[in-house]
Amino acid sequence: MSKKYVELLEILCCPFCKSDLEFIEKYLFNQETEDELLKKIKGQEISGYKCSKCNLLFPIIEEIPVFLEDKVIRLNQ
Ligand SMILES: [Zn+2]
């Protein structure tokens, strides 16, 4: 199931800084959001692609990797 997402890592990069991405599984998304799409995954463990440099997570929502600027998850660290 997640194998296809890992394979995509070879061709994907961060749209903002062009760095390589890391595949993340079971990230608990629990941030307040006004975004209708992100509301669907609130309180759920999701997978996605992380850019360590930007500290952003590009979520996979309903099996689709989302790389839209307004759907990106800012990781607090
Ligand atoms: Zn980046």
N, CA, C, O and the ligand as a Tripos MOL2 file, in Angstrom:
@<TRIPOS>MOLECULE
protein
  309   307    78     0     0
PROTEIN
NO_CHARGES

@<TRIPOS>ATOM
      1 N           0.8300   -1.2170    0.0000 N.3       1 MET1
      2 CA          0.0000    0.0000    0.0000 C.3       1 MET1
      3 C           0.8610    1.2630    0.0000 C.2       1 MET1
      4 O           0.6670    2.1620   -0.8180 O.2       1 MET1
      5 N           1.8250    1.3150    0.9410 N.am      2 SER2
      6 CA          2.6430    2.5240    0.9900 C.3       2 SER2
      7 C           3.8530    2.4360    0.0610 C.2       2 SER2
      8 O           4.5900    3.4080   -0.1080 O.2       2 SER2
      9 N           4.0480    1.2650   -0.5360 N.am      3 LYS3
     10 CA          5.2220    1.0800   -1.4010 C.3       3 LYS3
     11 C           5.2310    2.0750   -2.5690 C.2       3 LYS3
     12 O           6.2740    2.6280   -2.9180 O.2       3 LYS3
     13 N           4.0670    2.2900   -3.1600 N.am      4 LYS4
     14 CA          4.0190    3.2130   -4.3010 C.3       4 LYS4
     15 C           4.3900    4.6310   -3.8800 C.2       4 LYS4
     16 O           4.9580    5.3930   -4.6620 O.2       4 LYS4
     17 N           4.0620    4.9770   -2.6290 N.am      5 TYR5
     18 CA          4.4090    6.3230   -2.1620 C.3       5 TYR5
     19 C           5.9130    6.4440   -1.9350 C.2       5 TYR5
     20 O           6.5040    7.4950   -2.1820 O.2       5 TYR5
     21 N           6.5240    5.3620   -1.4620 N.am      6 VAL6
     22 CA          7.9680    5.3770   -1.2500 C.3       6 VAL6
     23 C           8.6820    5.4710   -2.6000 C.2       6 VAL6
     24 O           9.6860    6.1720   -2.7290 O.2       6 VAL6
     25 N           8.1640    4.7660   -3.5990 N.am      7 GLU7
     26 CA          8.7730    4.8160   -4.9250 C.3       7 GLU7
     27 C           8.7160    6.2230   -5.5180 C.2       7 GLU7
     28 O           9.6100    6.6360   -6.2560 O.2       7 GLU7
     29 N           7.6550    6.9460   -5.1830 N.am      8 LEU8
     30 CA          7.5100    8.3130   -5.6920 C.3       8 LEU8
     31 C           8.5990    9.2480   -5.1810 C.2       8 LEU8
     32 O           8.8740   10.2840   -5.7850 O.2       8 LEU8
     33 N           9.2170    8.8730   -4.0630 N.am      9 LEU9
     34 CA         10.2730    9.7130   -3.4840 C.3       9 LEU9
     35 C          11.3920    9.9870   -4.4850 C.2       9 LEU9
     36 O          12.0500   11.0270   -4.4370 O.2       9 LEU9
     37 N          11.5910    9.0350   -5.3890 N.am     10 GLU10
     38 CA         12.6830    9.1910   -6.3450 C.3      10 GLU10
     39 C          12.4530   10.3560   -7.2980 C.2      10 GLU10
     40 O          13.4060   10.9450   -7.8080 O.2      10 GLU10
     41 N          11.1880   10.6860   -7.5380 N.am     11 ILE11
     42 CA         10.9160   11.7610   -8.5000 C.3      11 ILE11
     43 C          10.4080   13.0390   -7.8420 C.2      11 ILE11
     44 O          10.3880   14.0990   -8.4670 O.2      11 ILE11
     45 N           9.9960   12.9360   -6.5710 N.am     12 LEU12
     46 CA          9.4490   14.1110   -5.9060 C.3      12 LEU12
     47 C          10.5370   14.9250   -5.2140 C.2      12 LEU12
     48 O          11.5440   14.3850   -4.7550 O.2      12 LEU12
     49 N          10.3120   16.2270   -5.1510 N.am     13 CYS13
     50 CA         11.1370   17.0650   -4.2970 C.3      13 CYS13
     51 C          10.2580   18.1770   -3.7560 C.2      13 CYS13
     52 O           9.1470   18.3980   -4.2380 O.2      13 CYS13
     53 N          10.7650   18.8700   -2.7530 N.am     14 CYS14
     54 CA         10.0110   19.9580   -2.1440 C.3      14 CYS14
     55 C           9.7860   21.0610   -3.1860 C.2      14 CYS14
     56 O          10.7450   21.5250   -3.8040 O.2      14 CYS14
     57 N           8.5290   21.4880   -3.3900 N.am     15 PRO15
     58 CA          8.2650   22.5300   -4.3860 C.3      15 PRO15
     59 C           8.8320   23.8970   -3.9870 C.2      15 PRO15
     60 O           8.9600   24.7870   -4.8280 O.2      15 PRO15
     61 N           9.1650   24.0570   -2.7240 N.am     16 PHE16
     62 CA          9.6520   25.3670   -2.2750 C.3      16 PHE16
     63 C          11.1790   25.4690   -2.3220 C.2      16 PHE16
     64 O          11.7290   26.4710   -2.7790 O.2      16 PHE16
     65 N          11.8560   24.4160   -1.8410 N.am     17 CYS17
     66 CA         13.3210   24.5010   -1.7630 C.3      17 CYS17
     67 C          14.0210   23.4370   -2.6100 C.2      17 CYS17
     68 O          15.2490   23.4240   -2.6960 O.2      17 CYS17
     69 N          13.2460   22.5450   -3.2350 N.am     18 LYS18
     70 CA         13.7860   21.4960   -4.1130 C.3      18 LYS18
     71 C          14.5970   20.4250   -3.3820 C.2      18 LYS18
     72 O          15.2960   19.6420   -4.0260 O.2      18 LYS18
     73 N          14.5180   20.3770   -2.0540 N.am     19 SER19
     74 CA         15.2180   19.3400   -1.3060 C.3      19 SER19
     75 C          14.5120   18.0040   -1.4670 C.2      19 SER19
     76 O          13.3370   17.9380   -1.8310 O.2      19 SER19
     77 N          15.2600   16.9400   -1.1860 N.am     20 ASP20
     78 CA         14.6550   15.6160   -1.1560 C.3      20 ASP20
     79 C          13.6430   15.5310   -0.0210 C.2      20 ASP20
     80 O          13.7590   16.2230    0.9900 O.2      20 ASP20
     81 N          12.6550   14.6740   -0.2080 N.am     21 LEU21
     82 CA         11.6080   14.5070    0.8020 C.3      21 LEU21
     83 C          11.7620   13.1640    1.4990 C.2      21 LEU21
     84 O          12.4100   12.2460    0.9970 O.2      21 LEU21
     85 N          11.1470   13.0820    2.6650 N.am     22 GLU22
     86 CA         11.1710   11.8560    3.4600 C.3      22 GLU22
     87 C           9.7240   11.3780    3.6020 C.2      22 GLU22
     88 O           8.8230   12.1780    3.8540 O.2      22 GLU22
     89 N           9.5070   10.0690    3.4380 N.am     23 PHE23
     90 CA          8.1520    9.5360    3.5760 C.3      23 PHE23
     91 C           7.8480    9.3170    5.0510 C.2      23 PHE23
     92 O           8.6040    8.6550    5.7610 O.2      23 PHE23
     93 N           6.7400    9.8780    5.5010 N.am     24 ILE24
     94 CA          6.3370    9.7970    6.8990 C.3      24 ILE24
     95 C           5.0370    9.0050    6.9850 C.2      24 ILE24
     96 O           4.1010    9.2400    6.2200 O.2      24 ILE24
     97 N           4.9910    8.0580    7.9340 N.am     25 GLU25
     98 CA          3.7540    7.3180    8.1690 C.3      25 GLU25
     99 C           3.2610    7.5950    9.5750 C.2      25 GLU25
    100 O           4.0440    7.8260   10.4970 O.2      25 GLU25
    101 N           1.9490    7.5650    9.7160 N.am     26 LYS26
    102 CA          1.3130    7.6830   11.0260 C.3      26 LYS26
    103 C           1.6580    8.9790   11.7610 C.2      26 LYS26
    104 O           2.0020    8.9720   12.9430 O.2      26 LYS26
    105 N           1.5560   10.0710   11.0390 N.am     27 TYR27
    106 CA          1.6720   11.3740   11.6860 C.3      27 TYR27
    107 C           0.2770   11.7860   12.1460 C.2      27 TYR27
    108 O          -0.6580   11.8500   11.3490 O.2      27 TYR27
    109 N           0.1520   12.0650   13.4410 N.am     28 LEU28
    110 CA         -1.1570   12.4710   13.9660 C.3      28 LEU28
    111 C          -1.3740   13.9480   13.6940 C.2      28 LEU28
    112 O          -0.7240   14.8080   14.2880 O.2      28 LEU28
    113 N          -2.2900   14.2240   12.7920 N.am     29 PHE29
    114 CA         -2.5950   15.6140   12.4520 C.3      29 PHE29
    115 C          -3.6800   16.1220   13.3820 C.2      29 PHE29
    116 O          -4.8100   15.6330   13.3680 O.2      29 PHE29
    117 N          -3.3270   17.1040   14.1850 N.am     30 ASN30
    118 CA         -4.2910   17.5980   15.1760 C.3      30 ASN30
    119 C          -4.2570   19.1130   15.2910 C.2      30 ASN30
    120 O          -4.4920   19.6750   16.3610 O.2      30 ASN30
    121 N          -3.9620   19.7660   14.1750 N.am     31 GLN31
    122 CA         -3.8790   21.2300   14.2170 C.3      31 GLN31
    123 C          -5.2250   21.8480   13.8400 C.2      31 GLN31
    124 O          -6.0080   21.2820   13.0770 O.2      31 GLN31
    125 N          -5.4590   23.0250   14.4040 N.am     32 GLU32
    126 CA         -6.6520   23.7720   14.0140 C.3      32 GLU32
    127 C          -6.5140   24.1850   12.5560 C.2      32 GLU32
    128 O          -5.4500   24.6390   12.1340 O.2      32 GLU32
    129 N          -7.5790   24.0300   11.7910 N.am     33 THR33
    130 CA         -7.5250   24.4180   10.3860 C.3      33 THR33
    131 C          -8.8950   24.8830    9.9190 C.2      33 THR33
    132 O          -9.9280   24.3970   10.3810 O.2      33 THR33
    133 N          -8.8800   25.8190    9.0070 N.am     34 GLU34
    134 CA        -10.1200   26.2690    8.3850 C.3      34 GLU34
    135 C         -10.2940   25.6170    7.0220 C.2      34 GLU34
    136 O         -11.3160   25.7900    6.3580 O.2      34 GLU34
    137 N          -9.2790   24.8650    6.6190 N.am     35 ASP35
    138 CA         -9.2980   24.2830    5.2880 C.3      35 ASP35
    139 C         -10.1960   23.0420    5.2550 C.2      35 ASP35
    140 O         -10.0540   22.1420    6.0820 O.2      35 ASP35
    141 N         -11.1050   23.0050    4.3060 N.am     36 GLU36
    142 CA        -12.0890   21.9060    4.2260 C.3      36 GLU36
    143 C         -11.4100   20.5490    4.0200 C.2      36 GLU36
    144 O         -11.8290   19.5460    4.5980 O.2      36 GLU36
    145 N         -10.3810   20.5240    3.2110 N.am     37 LEU37
    146 CA         -9.7020   19.2570    2.9410 C.3      37 LEU37
    147 C          -8.9210   18.7820    4.1730 C.2      37 LEU37
    148 O          -8.9440   17.6000    4.5170 O.2      37 LEU37
    149 N          -8.2410   19.7090    4.8210 N.am     38 LEU38
    150 CA         -7.4630   19.3370    6.0100 C.3      38 LEU38
    151 C          -8.3690   18.9570    7.1780 C.2      38 LEU38
    152 O          -7.9790   18.1590    8.0310 O.2      38 LEU38
    153 N          -9.5740   19.5240    7.2210 N.am     39 LYS39
    154 CA        -10.5320   19.1530    8.2700 C.3      39 LYS39
    155 C         -10.8680   17.6620    8.2080 C.2      39 LYS39
    156 O         -11.1300   17.0350    9.2350 O.2      39 LYS39
    157 N         -10.8600   17.1020    7.0010 N.am     40 LYS40
    158 CA        -11.1810   15.6770    6.8090 C.3      40 LYS40
    159 C         -10.1870   14.7650    7.5020 C.2      40 LYS40
    160 O         -10.5320   13.6480    7.8880 O.2      40 LYS40
    161 N          -8.9590   15.2290    7.6640 N.am     41 ILE41
    162 CA         -7.9250   14.3560    8.2450 C.3      41 ILE41
    163 C          -7.5930   14.7430    9.6770 C.2      41 ILE41
    164 O          -6.7120   14.1420   10.2920 O.2      41 ILE41
    165 N          -8.2820   15.7310   10.2090 N.am     42 LYS42
    166 CA         -7.9790   16.1730   11.5730 C.3      42 LYS42
    167 C          -8.2670   15.0400   12.5630 C.2      42 LYS42
    168 O          -9.3110   14.3920   12.5030 O.2      42 LYS42
    169 N          -7.3130   14.8210   13.4730 N.am     43 GLY43
    170 CA         -7.4590   13.7550   14.4590 C.3      43 GLY43
    171 C          -7.0830   12.3880   13.9310 C.2      43 GLY43
    172 O          -7.2150   11.3880   14.6370 O.2      43 GLY43
    173 N          -6.6170   12.3340   12.6980 N.am     44 GLN44
    174 CA         -6.2550   11.0440   12.1010 C.3      44 GLN44
    175 C          -4.7460   10.9240   11.9500 C.2      44 GLN44
    176 O          -4.0210   11.9170   11.8900 O.2      44 GLN44
    177 N          -4.2980    9.6670   11.8910 N.am     45 GLU45
    178 CA         -2.9040    9.4050   11.5720 C.3      45 GLU45
    179 C          -2.7860    9.3340   10.0620 C.2      45 GLU45
    180 O          -3.4290    8.5120    9.4100 O.2      45 GLU45
    181 N          -1.9620   10.2010    9.5240 N.am     46 ILE46
    182 CA         -1.8500   10.2790    8.0720 C.3      46 ILE46
    183 C          -0.4120    9.9820    7.6440 C.2      46 ILE46
    184 O           0.5120    9.9380    8.4560 O.2      46 ILE46
    185 N          -0.2690    9.7830    6.3530 N.am     47 SER47
    186 CA          1.0560    9.6680    5.7570 C.3      47 SER47
    187 C           1.3030   10.9140    4.9190 C.2      47 SER47
    188 O           0.3750   11.6470    4.5760 O.2      47 SER47
    189 N           2.5430   11.1330    4.6040 N.am     48 GLY48
    190 CA          2.8440   12.2860    3.7810 C.3      48 GLY48
    191 C           4.3270   12.3840    3.5080 C.2      48 GLY48
    192 O           5.1060   11.4970    3.8570 O.2      48 GLY48
    193 N           4.6980   13.4780    2.8800 N.am     49 TYR49
    194 CA          6.0980   13.7170    2.5350 C.3      49 TYR49
    195 C           6.6070   14.9030    3.3300 C.2      49 TYR49
    196 O           6.0020   15.9750    3.3490 O.2      49 TYR49
    197 N           7.7300   14.6820    3.9810 N.am     50 LYS50
    198 CA          8.2830   15.7260    4.8360 C.3      50 LYS50
    199 C           9.5040   16.3670    4.1940 C.2      50 LYS50
    200 O          10.3880   15.6820    3.6800 O.2      50 LYS50
    201 N           9.5360   17.7070    4.2350 N.am     51 CYS51
    202 CA         10.7510   18.4360    3.9030 C.3      51 CYS51
    203 C          11.3780   18.8870    5.2110 C.2      51 CYS51
    204 O          10.8120   19.7220    5.9170 O.2      51 CYS51
    205 N          12.5410   18.3430    5.5370 N.am     52 SER52
    206 CA         13.2040   18.6770    6.8010 C.3      52 SER52
    207 C          13.7060   20.1060    6.8030 C.2      52 SER52
    208 O          13.7570   20.7530    7.8490 O.2      52 SER52
    209 N          14.0700   20.5900    5.6490 N.am     53 LYS53
    210 CA         14.6220   21.9440    5.5490 C.3      53 LYS53
    211 C          13.5310   22.9960    5.8180 C.2      53 LYS53
    212 O          13.7470   23.9450    6.5710 O.2      53 LYS53
    213 N          12.3710   22.8130    5.1980 N.am     54 CYS54
    214 CA         11.2560   23.7610    5.3910 C.3      54 CYS54
    215 C          10.4180   23.4050    6.6140 C.2      54 CYS54
    216 O           9.6010   24.2080    7.0640 O.2      54 CYS54
    217 N          10.6190   22.1990    7.1530 N.am     55 ASN55
    218 CA          9.8070   21.6840    8.2560 C.3      55 ASN55
    219 C           8.3250   21.6390    7.8930 C.2      55 ASN55
    220 O           7.4590   22.0530    8.6630 O.2      55 ASN55
    221 N           8.0700   21.1290    6.7100 N.am     56 LEU56
    222 CA          6.7000   21.0340    6.1960 C.3      56 LEU56
    223 C           6.3580   19.5850    5.9060 C.2      56 LEU56
    224 O           7.2270   18.7800    5.5730 O.2      56 LEU56
    225 N           5.0710   19.2650    6.0380 N.am     57 LEU57
    226 CA          4.5800   17.9410    5.6520 C.3      57 LEU57
    227 C           3.5200   18.1190    4.5690 C.2      57 LEU57
    228 O           2.5220   18.8160    4.7460 O.2      57 LEU57
    229 N           3.7760   17.4680    3.4530 N.am     58 PHE58
    230 CA          2.8020   17.4520    2.3670 C.3      58 PHE58
    231 C           1.9510   16.2080    2.5480 C.2      58 PHE58
    232 O           2.4430   15.0960    2.3530 O.2      58 PHE58
    233 N           0.6900   16.3680    2.9150 N.am     59 PRO59
    234 CA         -0.1230   15.2140    3.3190 C.3      59 PRO59
    235 C          -0.6190   14.3850    2.1380 C.2      59 PRO59
    236 O          -0.8020   14.8880    1.0300 O.2      59 PRO59
    237 N          -0.8300   13.1030    2.4120 N.am     60 ILE60
    238 CA         -1.5160   12.2450    1.4440 C.3      60 ILE60
    239 C          -2.9640   12.1390    1.9220 C.2      60 ILE60
    240 O          -3.2400   11.5470    2.9660 O.2      60 ILE60
    241 N          -3.8770   12.7140    1.1560 N.am     61 ILE61
    242 CA         -5.2770   12.7640    1.5460 C.3      61 ILE61
    243 C          -6.1060   11.9680    0.5400 C.2      61 ILE61
    244 O          -6.0800   12.2410   -0.6600 O.2      61 ILE61
    245 N          -6.8340   10.9890    1.0460 N.am     62 GLU62
    246 CA         -7.6180   10.0980    0.1840 C.3      62 GLU62
    247 C          -6.7480    9.5310   -0.9400 C.2      62 GLU62
    248 O          -7.1280    9.5000   -2.1100 O.2      62 GLU62
    249 N          -5.5580    9.0830   -0.5210 N.am     63 GLU63
    250 CA         -4.5940    8.4130   -1.4030 C.3      63 GLU63
    251 C          -3.9290    9.3200   -2.4240 C.2      63 GLU63
    252 O          -3.2490    8.8420   -3.3320 O.2      63 GLU63
    253 N          -4.1190   10.6240   -2.2790 N.am     64 ILE64
    254 CA         -3.5100   11.5460   -3.2360 C.3      64 ILE64
    255 C          -2.5130   12.4580   -2.5200 C.2      64 ILE64
    256 O          -2.8890   13.1990   -1.6110 O.2      64 ILE64
    257 N          -1.2530   12.4050   -2.9250 N.am     65 PRO65
    258 CA         -0.2810   13.3360   -2.3360 C.3      65 PRO65
    259 C          -0.6340   14.7760   -2.7310 C.2      65 PRO65
    260 O          -0.8100   15.0870   -3.9090 O.2      65 PRO65
    261 N          -0.7320   15.6370   -1.7260 N.am     66 VAL66
    262 CA         -1.1830   17.0100   -1.9580 C.3      66 VAL66
    263 C          -0.0010   17.9640   -1.7800 C.2      66 VAL66
    264 O           0.6040   18.0400   -0.7110 O.2      66 VAL66
    265 N           0.3050   18.6790   -2.8440 N.am     67 PHE67
    266 CA          1.4390   19.6030   -2.8100 C.3      67 PHE67
    267 C           0.9920   21.0460   -3.0000 C.2      67 PHE67
    268 O           1.7470   21.8730   -3.5100 O.2      67 PHE67
    269 N          -0.2200   21.3440   -2.5930 N.am     68 LEU68
    270 CA         -0.7310   22.7090   -2.7220 C.3      68 LEU68
    271 C          -0.2750   23.5490   -1.5280 C.2      68 LEU68
    272 O          -0.2420   23.0820   -0.3900 O.2      68 LEU68
    273 N           0.0660   24.7730   -1.8180 N.am     69 GLU69
    274 CA          0.6520   25.6400   -0.7930 C.3      69 GLU69
    275 C          -0.2720   25.8430    0.4030 C.2      69 GLU69
    276 O           0.1970   25.9330    1.5380 O.2      69 GLU69
    277 N          -1.5730   25.9160    0.1640 N.am     70 ASP70
    278 CA         -2.5020   26.1850    1.2720 C.3      70 ASP70
    279 C          -2.9490   24.9190    2.0020 C.2      70 ASP70
    280 O          -3.7330   25.0000    2.9470 O.2      70 ASP70
    281 N          -2.4590   23.7500    1.5780 N.am     71 LYS71
    282 CA         -2.8060   22.5010    2.2650 C.3      71 LYS71
    283 C          -1.6140   21.9100    2.9950 C.2      71 LYS71
    284 O          -1.7090   20.8390    3.5940 O.2      71 LYS71
    285 N          -0.5150   22.6000    2.9430 N.am     72 VAL72
    286 CA          0.7000   22.0680    3.5350 C.3      72 VAL72
    287 C           0.6180   22.1610    5.0680 C.2      72 VAL72
    288 O           0.0380   23.1040    5.6060 O.2      72 VAL72
    289 N           1.1960   21.1920    5.7520 N.am     73 ILE73
    290 CA          1.1520   21.1670    7.2190 C.3      73 ILE73
    291 C           2.4970   21.6520    7.7560 C.2      73 ILE73
    292 O           3.5490   21.1050    7.4280 O.2      73 ILE73
    293 N           2.4360   22.6840    8.5840 N.am     74 ARG74
    294 CA          3.6610   23.1880    9.2230 C.3      74 ARG74
    295 C           3.9500   22.3680   10.4740 C.2      74 ARG74
    296 O           3.1250   22.2970   11.3850 O.2      74 ARG74
    297 N           5.1150   21.7560   10.5120 N.am     75 LEU75
    298 CA          5.4700   20.9240   11.6680 C.3      75 LEU75
    299 C           6.0830   21.8190   12.7300 C.2      75 LEU75
    300 O           6.9940   22.6000   12.4530 O.2      75 LEU75
    301 N           5.5780   21.6960   13.9400 N.am     76 ASN76
    302 CA          6.1390   22.5150   15.0210 C.3      76 ASN76
    303 C           7.2610   21.7740   15.7050 C.2      76 ASN76
    304 O           7.0480   20.7180   16.3000 O.2      76 ASN76
    305 N           8.4400   22.3200   15.6220 N.am     77 GLN77
    306 CA          9.6060   21.7420   16.2910 C.3      77 GLN77
    307 C          10.5490   22.8560   16.6710 C.2      77 GLN77
    308 O          11.6050   22.6010   17.2490 O.2      77 GLN77
    309 ZN         11.5480   22.4360    1.3840 Zn       78 ZN78
@<TRIPOS>BOND
     1     1     2 1
     2     2     3 1
     3     3     4 2
     4     3     5 am
     5     5     6 1
     6     6     7 1
     7     7     8 2
     8     7     9 am
     9     9    10 1
    10    10    11 1
    11    11    12 2
    12    11    13 am
    13    13    14 1
    14    14    15 1
    15    15    16 2
    16    15    17 am
    17    17    18 1
    18    18    19 1
    19    19    20 2
    20    19    21 am
    21    21    22 1
    22    22    23 1
    23    23    24 2
    24    23    25 am
    25    25    26 1
    26    26    27 1
    27    27    28 2
    28    27    29 am
    29    29    30 1
    30    30    31 1
    31    31    32 2
    32    31    33 am
    33    33    34 1
    34    34    35 1
    35    35    36 2
    36    35    37 am
    37    37    38 1
    38    38    39 1
    39    39    40 2
    40    39    41 am
    41    41    42 1
    42    42    43 1
    43    43    44 2
    44    43    45 am
    45    45    46 1
    46    46    47 1
    47    47    48 2
    48    47    49 am
    49    49    50 1
    50    50    51 1
    51    51    52 2
    52    51    53 am
    53    53    54 1
    54    54    55 1
    55    55    56 2
    56    55    57 am
    57    57    58 1
    58    58    59 1
    59    59    60 2
    60    59    61 am
    61    61    62 1
    62    62    63 1
    63    63    64 2
    64    63    65 am
    65    65    66 1
    66    66    67 1
    67    67    68 2
    68    67    69 am
    69    69    70 1
    70    70    71 1
    71    71    72 2
    72    71    73 am
    73    73    74 1
    74    74    75 1
    75    75    76 2
    76    75    77 am
    77    77    78 1
    78    78    79 1
    79    79    80 2
    80    79    81 am
    81    81    82 1
    82    82    83 1
    83    83    84 2
    84    83    85 am
    85    85    86 1
    86    86    87 1
    87    87    88 2
    88    87    89 am
    89    89    90 1
    90    90    91 1
    91    91    92 2
    92    91    93 am
    93    93    94 1
    94    94    95 1
    95    95    96 2
    96    95    97 am
    97    97    98 1
    98    98    99 1
    99    99   100 2
   100    99   101 am
   101   101   102 1
   102   102   103 1
   103   103   104 2
   104   103   105 am
   105   105   106 1
   106   106   107 1
   107   107   108 2
   108   107   109 am
   109   109   110 1
   110   110   111 1
   111   111   112 2
   112   111   113 am
   113   113   114 1
   114   114   115 1
   115   115   116 2
   116   115   117 am
   117   117   118 1
   118   118   119 1
   119   119   120 2
   120   119   121 am
   121   121   122 1
   122   122   123 1
   123   123   124 2
   124   123   125 am
   125   125   126 1
   126   126   127 1
   127   127   128 2
   128   127   129 am
   129   129   130 1
   130   130   131 1
   131   131   132 2
   132   131   133 am
   133   133   134 1
   134   134   135 1
   135   135   136 2
   136   135   137 am
   137   137   138 1
   138   138   139 1
   139   139   140 2
   140   139   141 am
   141   141   142 1
   142   142   143 1
   143   143   144 2
   144   143   145 am
   145   145   146 1
   146   146   147 1
   147   147   148 2
   148   147   149 am
   149   149   150 1
   150   150   151 1
   151   151   152 2
   152   151   153 am
   153   153   154 1
   154   154   155 1
   155   155   156 2
   156   155   157 am
   157   157   158 1
   158   158   159 1
   159   159   160 2
   160   159   161 am
   161   161   162 1
   162   162   163 1
   163   163   164 2
   164   163   165 am
   165   165   166 1
   166   166   167 1
   167   167   168 2
   168   167   169 am
   169   169   170 1
   170   170   171 1
   171   171   172 2
   172   171   173 am
   173   173   174 1
   174   174   175 1
   175   175   176 2
   176   175   177 am
   177   177   178 1
   178   178   179 1
   179   179   180 2
   180   179   181 am
   181   181   182 1
   182   182   183 1
   183   183   184 2
   184   183   185 am
   185   185   186 1
   186   186   187 1
   187   187   188 2
   188   187   189 am
   189   189   190 1
   190   190   191 1
   191   191   192 2
   192   191   193 am
   193   193   194 1
   194   194   195 1
   195   195   196 2
   196   195   197 am
   197   197   198 1
   198   198   199 1
   199   199   200 2
   200   199   201 am
   201   201   202 1
   202   202   203 1
   203   203   204 2
   204   203   205 am
   205   205   206 1
   206   206   207 1
   207   207   208 2
   208   207   209 am
   209   209   210 1
   210   210   211 1
   211   211   212 2
   212   211   213 am
   213   213   214 1
   214   214   215 1
   215   215   216 2
   216   215   217 am
   217   217   218 1
   218   218   219 1
   219   219   220 2
   220   219   221 am
   221   221   222 1
   222   222   223 1
   223   223   224 2
   224   223   225 am
   225   225   226 1
   226   226   227 1
   227   227   228 2
   228   227   229 am
   229   229   230 1
   230   230   231 1
   231   231   232 2
   232   231   233 am
   233   233   234 1
   234   234   235 1
   235   235   236 2
   236   235   237 am
   237   237   238 1
   238   238   239 1
   239   239   240 2
   240   239   241 am
   241   241   242 1
   242   242   243 1
   243   243   244 2
   244   243   245 am
   245   245   246 1
   246   246   247 1
   247   247   248 2
   248   247   249 am
   249   249   250 1
   250   250   251 1
   251   251   252 2
   252   251   253 am
   253   253   254 1
   254   254   255 1
   255   255   256 2
   256   255   257 am
   257   257   258 1
   258   258   259 1
   259   259   260 2
   260   259   261 am
   261   261   262 1
   262   262   263 1
   263   263   264 2
   264   263   265 am
   265   265   266 1
   266   266   267 1
   267   267   268 2
   268   267   269 am
   269   269   270 1
   270   270   271 1
   271   271   272 2
   272   271   273 am
   273   273   274 1
   274   274   275 1
   275   275   276 2
   276   275   277 am
   277   277   278 1
   278   278   279 1
   279   279   280 2
   280   279   281 am
   281   281   282 1
   282   282   283 1
   283   283   284 2
   284   283   285 am
   285   285   286 1
   286   286   287 1
   287   287   288 2
   288   287   289 am
   289   289   290 1
   290   290   291 1
   291   291   292 2
   292   291   293 am
   293   293   294 1
   294   294   295 1
   295   295   296 2
   296   295   297 am
   297   297   298 1
   298   298   299 1
   299   299   300 2
   300   299   301 am
   301   301   302 1
   302   302   303 1
   303   303   304 2
   304   303   305 am
   305   305   306 1
   306   306   307 1
   307   307   308 2
@<TRIPOS>SUBSTRUCTURE
     1 MET1         2 RESIDUE 1 A MET
     2 SER2         6 RESIDUE 1 A SER
     3 LYS3        10 RESIDUE 1 A LYS
     4 LYS4        14 RESIDUE 1 A LYS
     5 TYR5        18 RESIDUE 1 A TYR
     6 VAL6        22 RESIDUE 1 A VAL
     7 GLU7        26 RESIDUE 1 A GLU
     8 LEU8        30 RESIDUE 1 A LEU
     9 LEU9        34 RESIDUE 1 A LEU
    10 GLU10       38 RESIDUE 1 A GLU
    11 ILE11       42 RESIDUE 1 A ILE
    12 LEU12       46 RESIDUE 1 A LEU
    13 CYS13       50 RESIDUE 1 A CYS
    14 CYS14       54 RESIDUE 1 A CYS
    15 PRO15       58 RESIDUE 1 A PRO
    16 PHE16       62 RESIDUE 1 A PHE
    17 CYS17       66 RESIDUE 1 A CYS
    18 LYS18       70 RESIDUE 1 A LYS
    19 SER19       74 RESIDUE 1 A SER
    20 ASP20       78 RESIDUE 1 A ASP
    21 LEU21       82 RESIDUE 1 A LEU
    22 GLU22       86 RESIDUE 1 A GLU
    23 PHE23       90 RESIDUE 1 A PHE
    24 ILE24       94 RESIDUE 1 A ILE
    25 GLU25       98 RESIDUE 1 A GLU
    26 LYS26      102 RESIDUE 1 A LYS
    27 TYR27      106 RESIDUE 1 A TYR
    28 LEU28      110 RESIDUE 1 A LEU
    29 PHE29      114 RESIDUE 1 A PHE
    30 ASN30      118 RESIDUE 1 A ASN
    31 GLN31      122 RESIDUE 1 A GLN
    32 GLU32      126 RESIDUE 1 A GLU
    33 THR33      130 RESIDUE 1 A THR
    34 GLU34      134 RESIDUE 1 A GLU
    35 ASP35      138 RESIDUE 1 A ASP
    36 GLU36      142 RESIDUE 1 A GLU
    37 LEU37      146 RESIDUE 1 A LEU
    38 LEU38      150 RESIDUE 1 A LEU
    39 LYS39      154 RESIDUE 1 A LYS
    40 LYS40      158 RESIDUE 1 A LYS
    41 ILE41      162 RESIDUE 1 A ILE
    42 LYS42      166 RESIDUE 1 A LYS
    43 GLY43      170 RESIDUE 1 A GLY
    44 GLN44      174 RESIDUE 1 A GLN
    45 GLU45      178 RESIDUE 1 A GLU
    46 ILE46      182 RESIDUE 1 A ILE
    47 SER47      186 RESIDUE 1 A SER
    48 GLY48      190 RESIDUE 1 A GLY
    49 TYR49      194 RESIDUE 1 A TYR
    50 LYS50      198 RESIDUE 1 A LYS
    51 CYS51      202 RESIDUE 1 A CYS
    52 SER52      206 RESIDUE 1 A SER
    53 LYS53      210 RESIDUE 1 A LYS
    54 CYS54      214 RESIDUE 1 A CYS
    55 ASN55      218 RESIDUE 1 A ASN
    56 LEU56      222 RESIDUE 1 A LEU
    57 LEU57      226 RESIDUE 1 A LEU
    58 PHE58      230 RESIDUE 1 A PHE
    59 PRO59      234 RESIDUE 1 A PRO
    60 ILE60      238 RESIDUE 1 A ILE
    61 ILE61      242 RESIDUE 1 A ILE
    62 GLU62      246 RESIDUE 1 A GLU
    63 GLU63      250 RESIDUE 1 A GLU
    64 ILE64      254 RESIDUE 1 A ILE
    65 PRO65      258 RESIDUE 1 A PRO
    66 VAL66      262 RESIDUE 1 A VAL
    67 PHE67      266 RESIDUE 1 A PHE
    68 LEU68      270 RESIDUE 1 A LEU
    69 GLU69      274 RESIDUE 1 A GLU
    70 ASP70      278 RESIDUE 1 A ASP
    71 LYS71      282 RESIDUE 1 A LYS
    72 VAL72      286 RESIDUE 1 A VAL
    73 ILE73      290 RESIDUE 1 A ILE
    74 ARG74      294 RESIDUE 1 A ARG
    75 LEU75      298 RESIDUE 1 A LEU
    76 ASN76      302 RESIDUE 1 A ASN
    77 GLN77      306 RESIDUE 1 A GLN
    78 ZN78       309 GROUP 0 **** ****
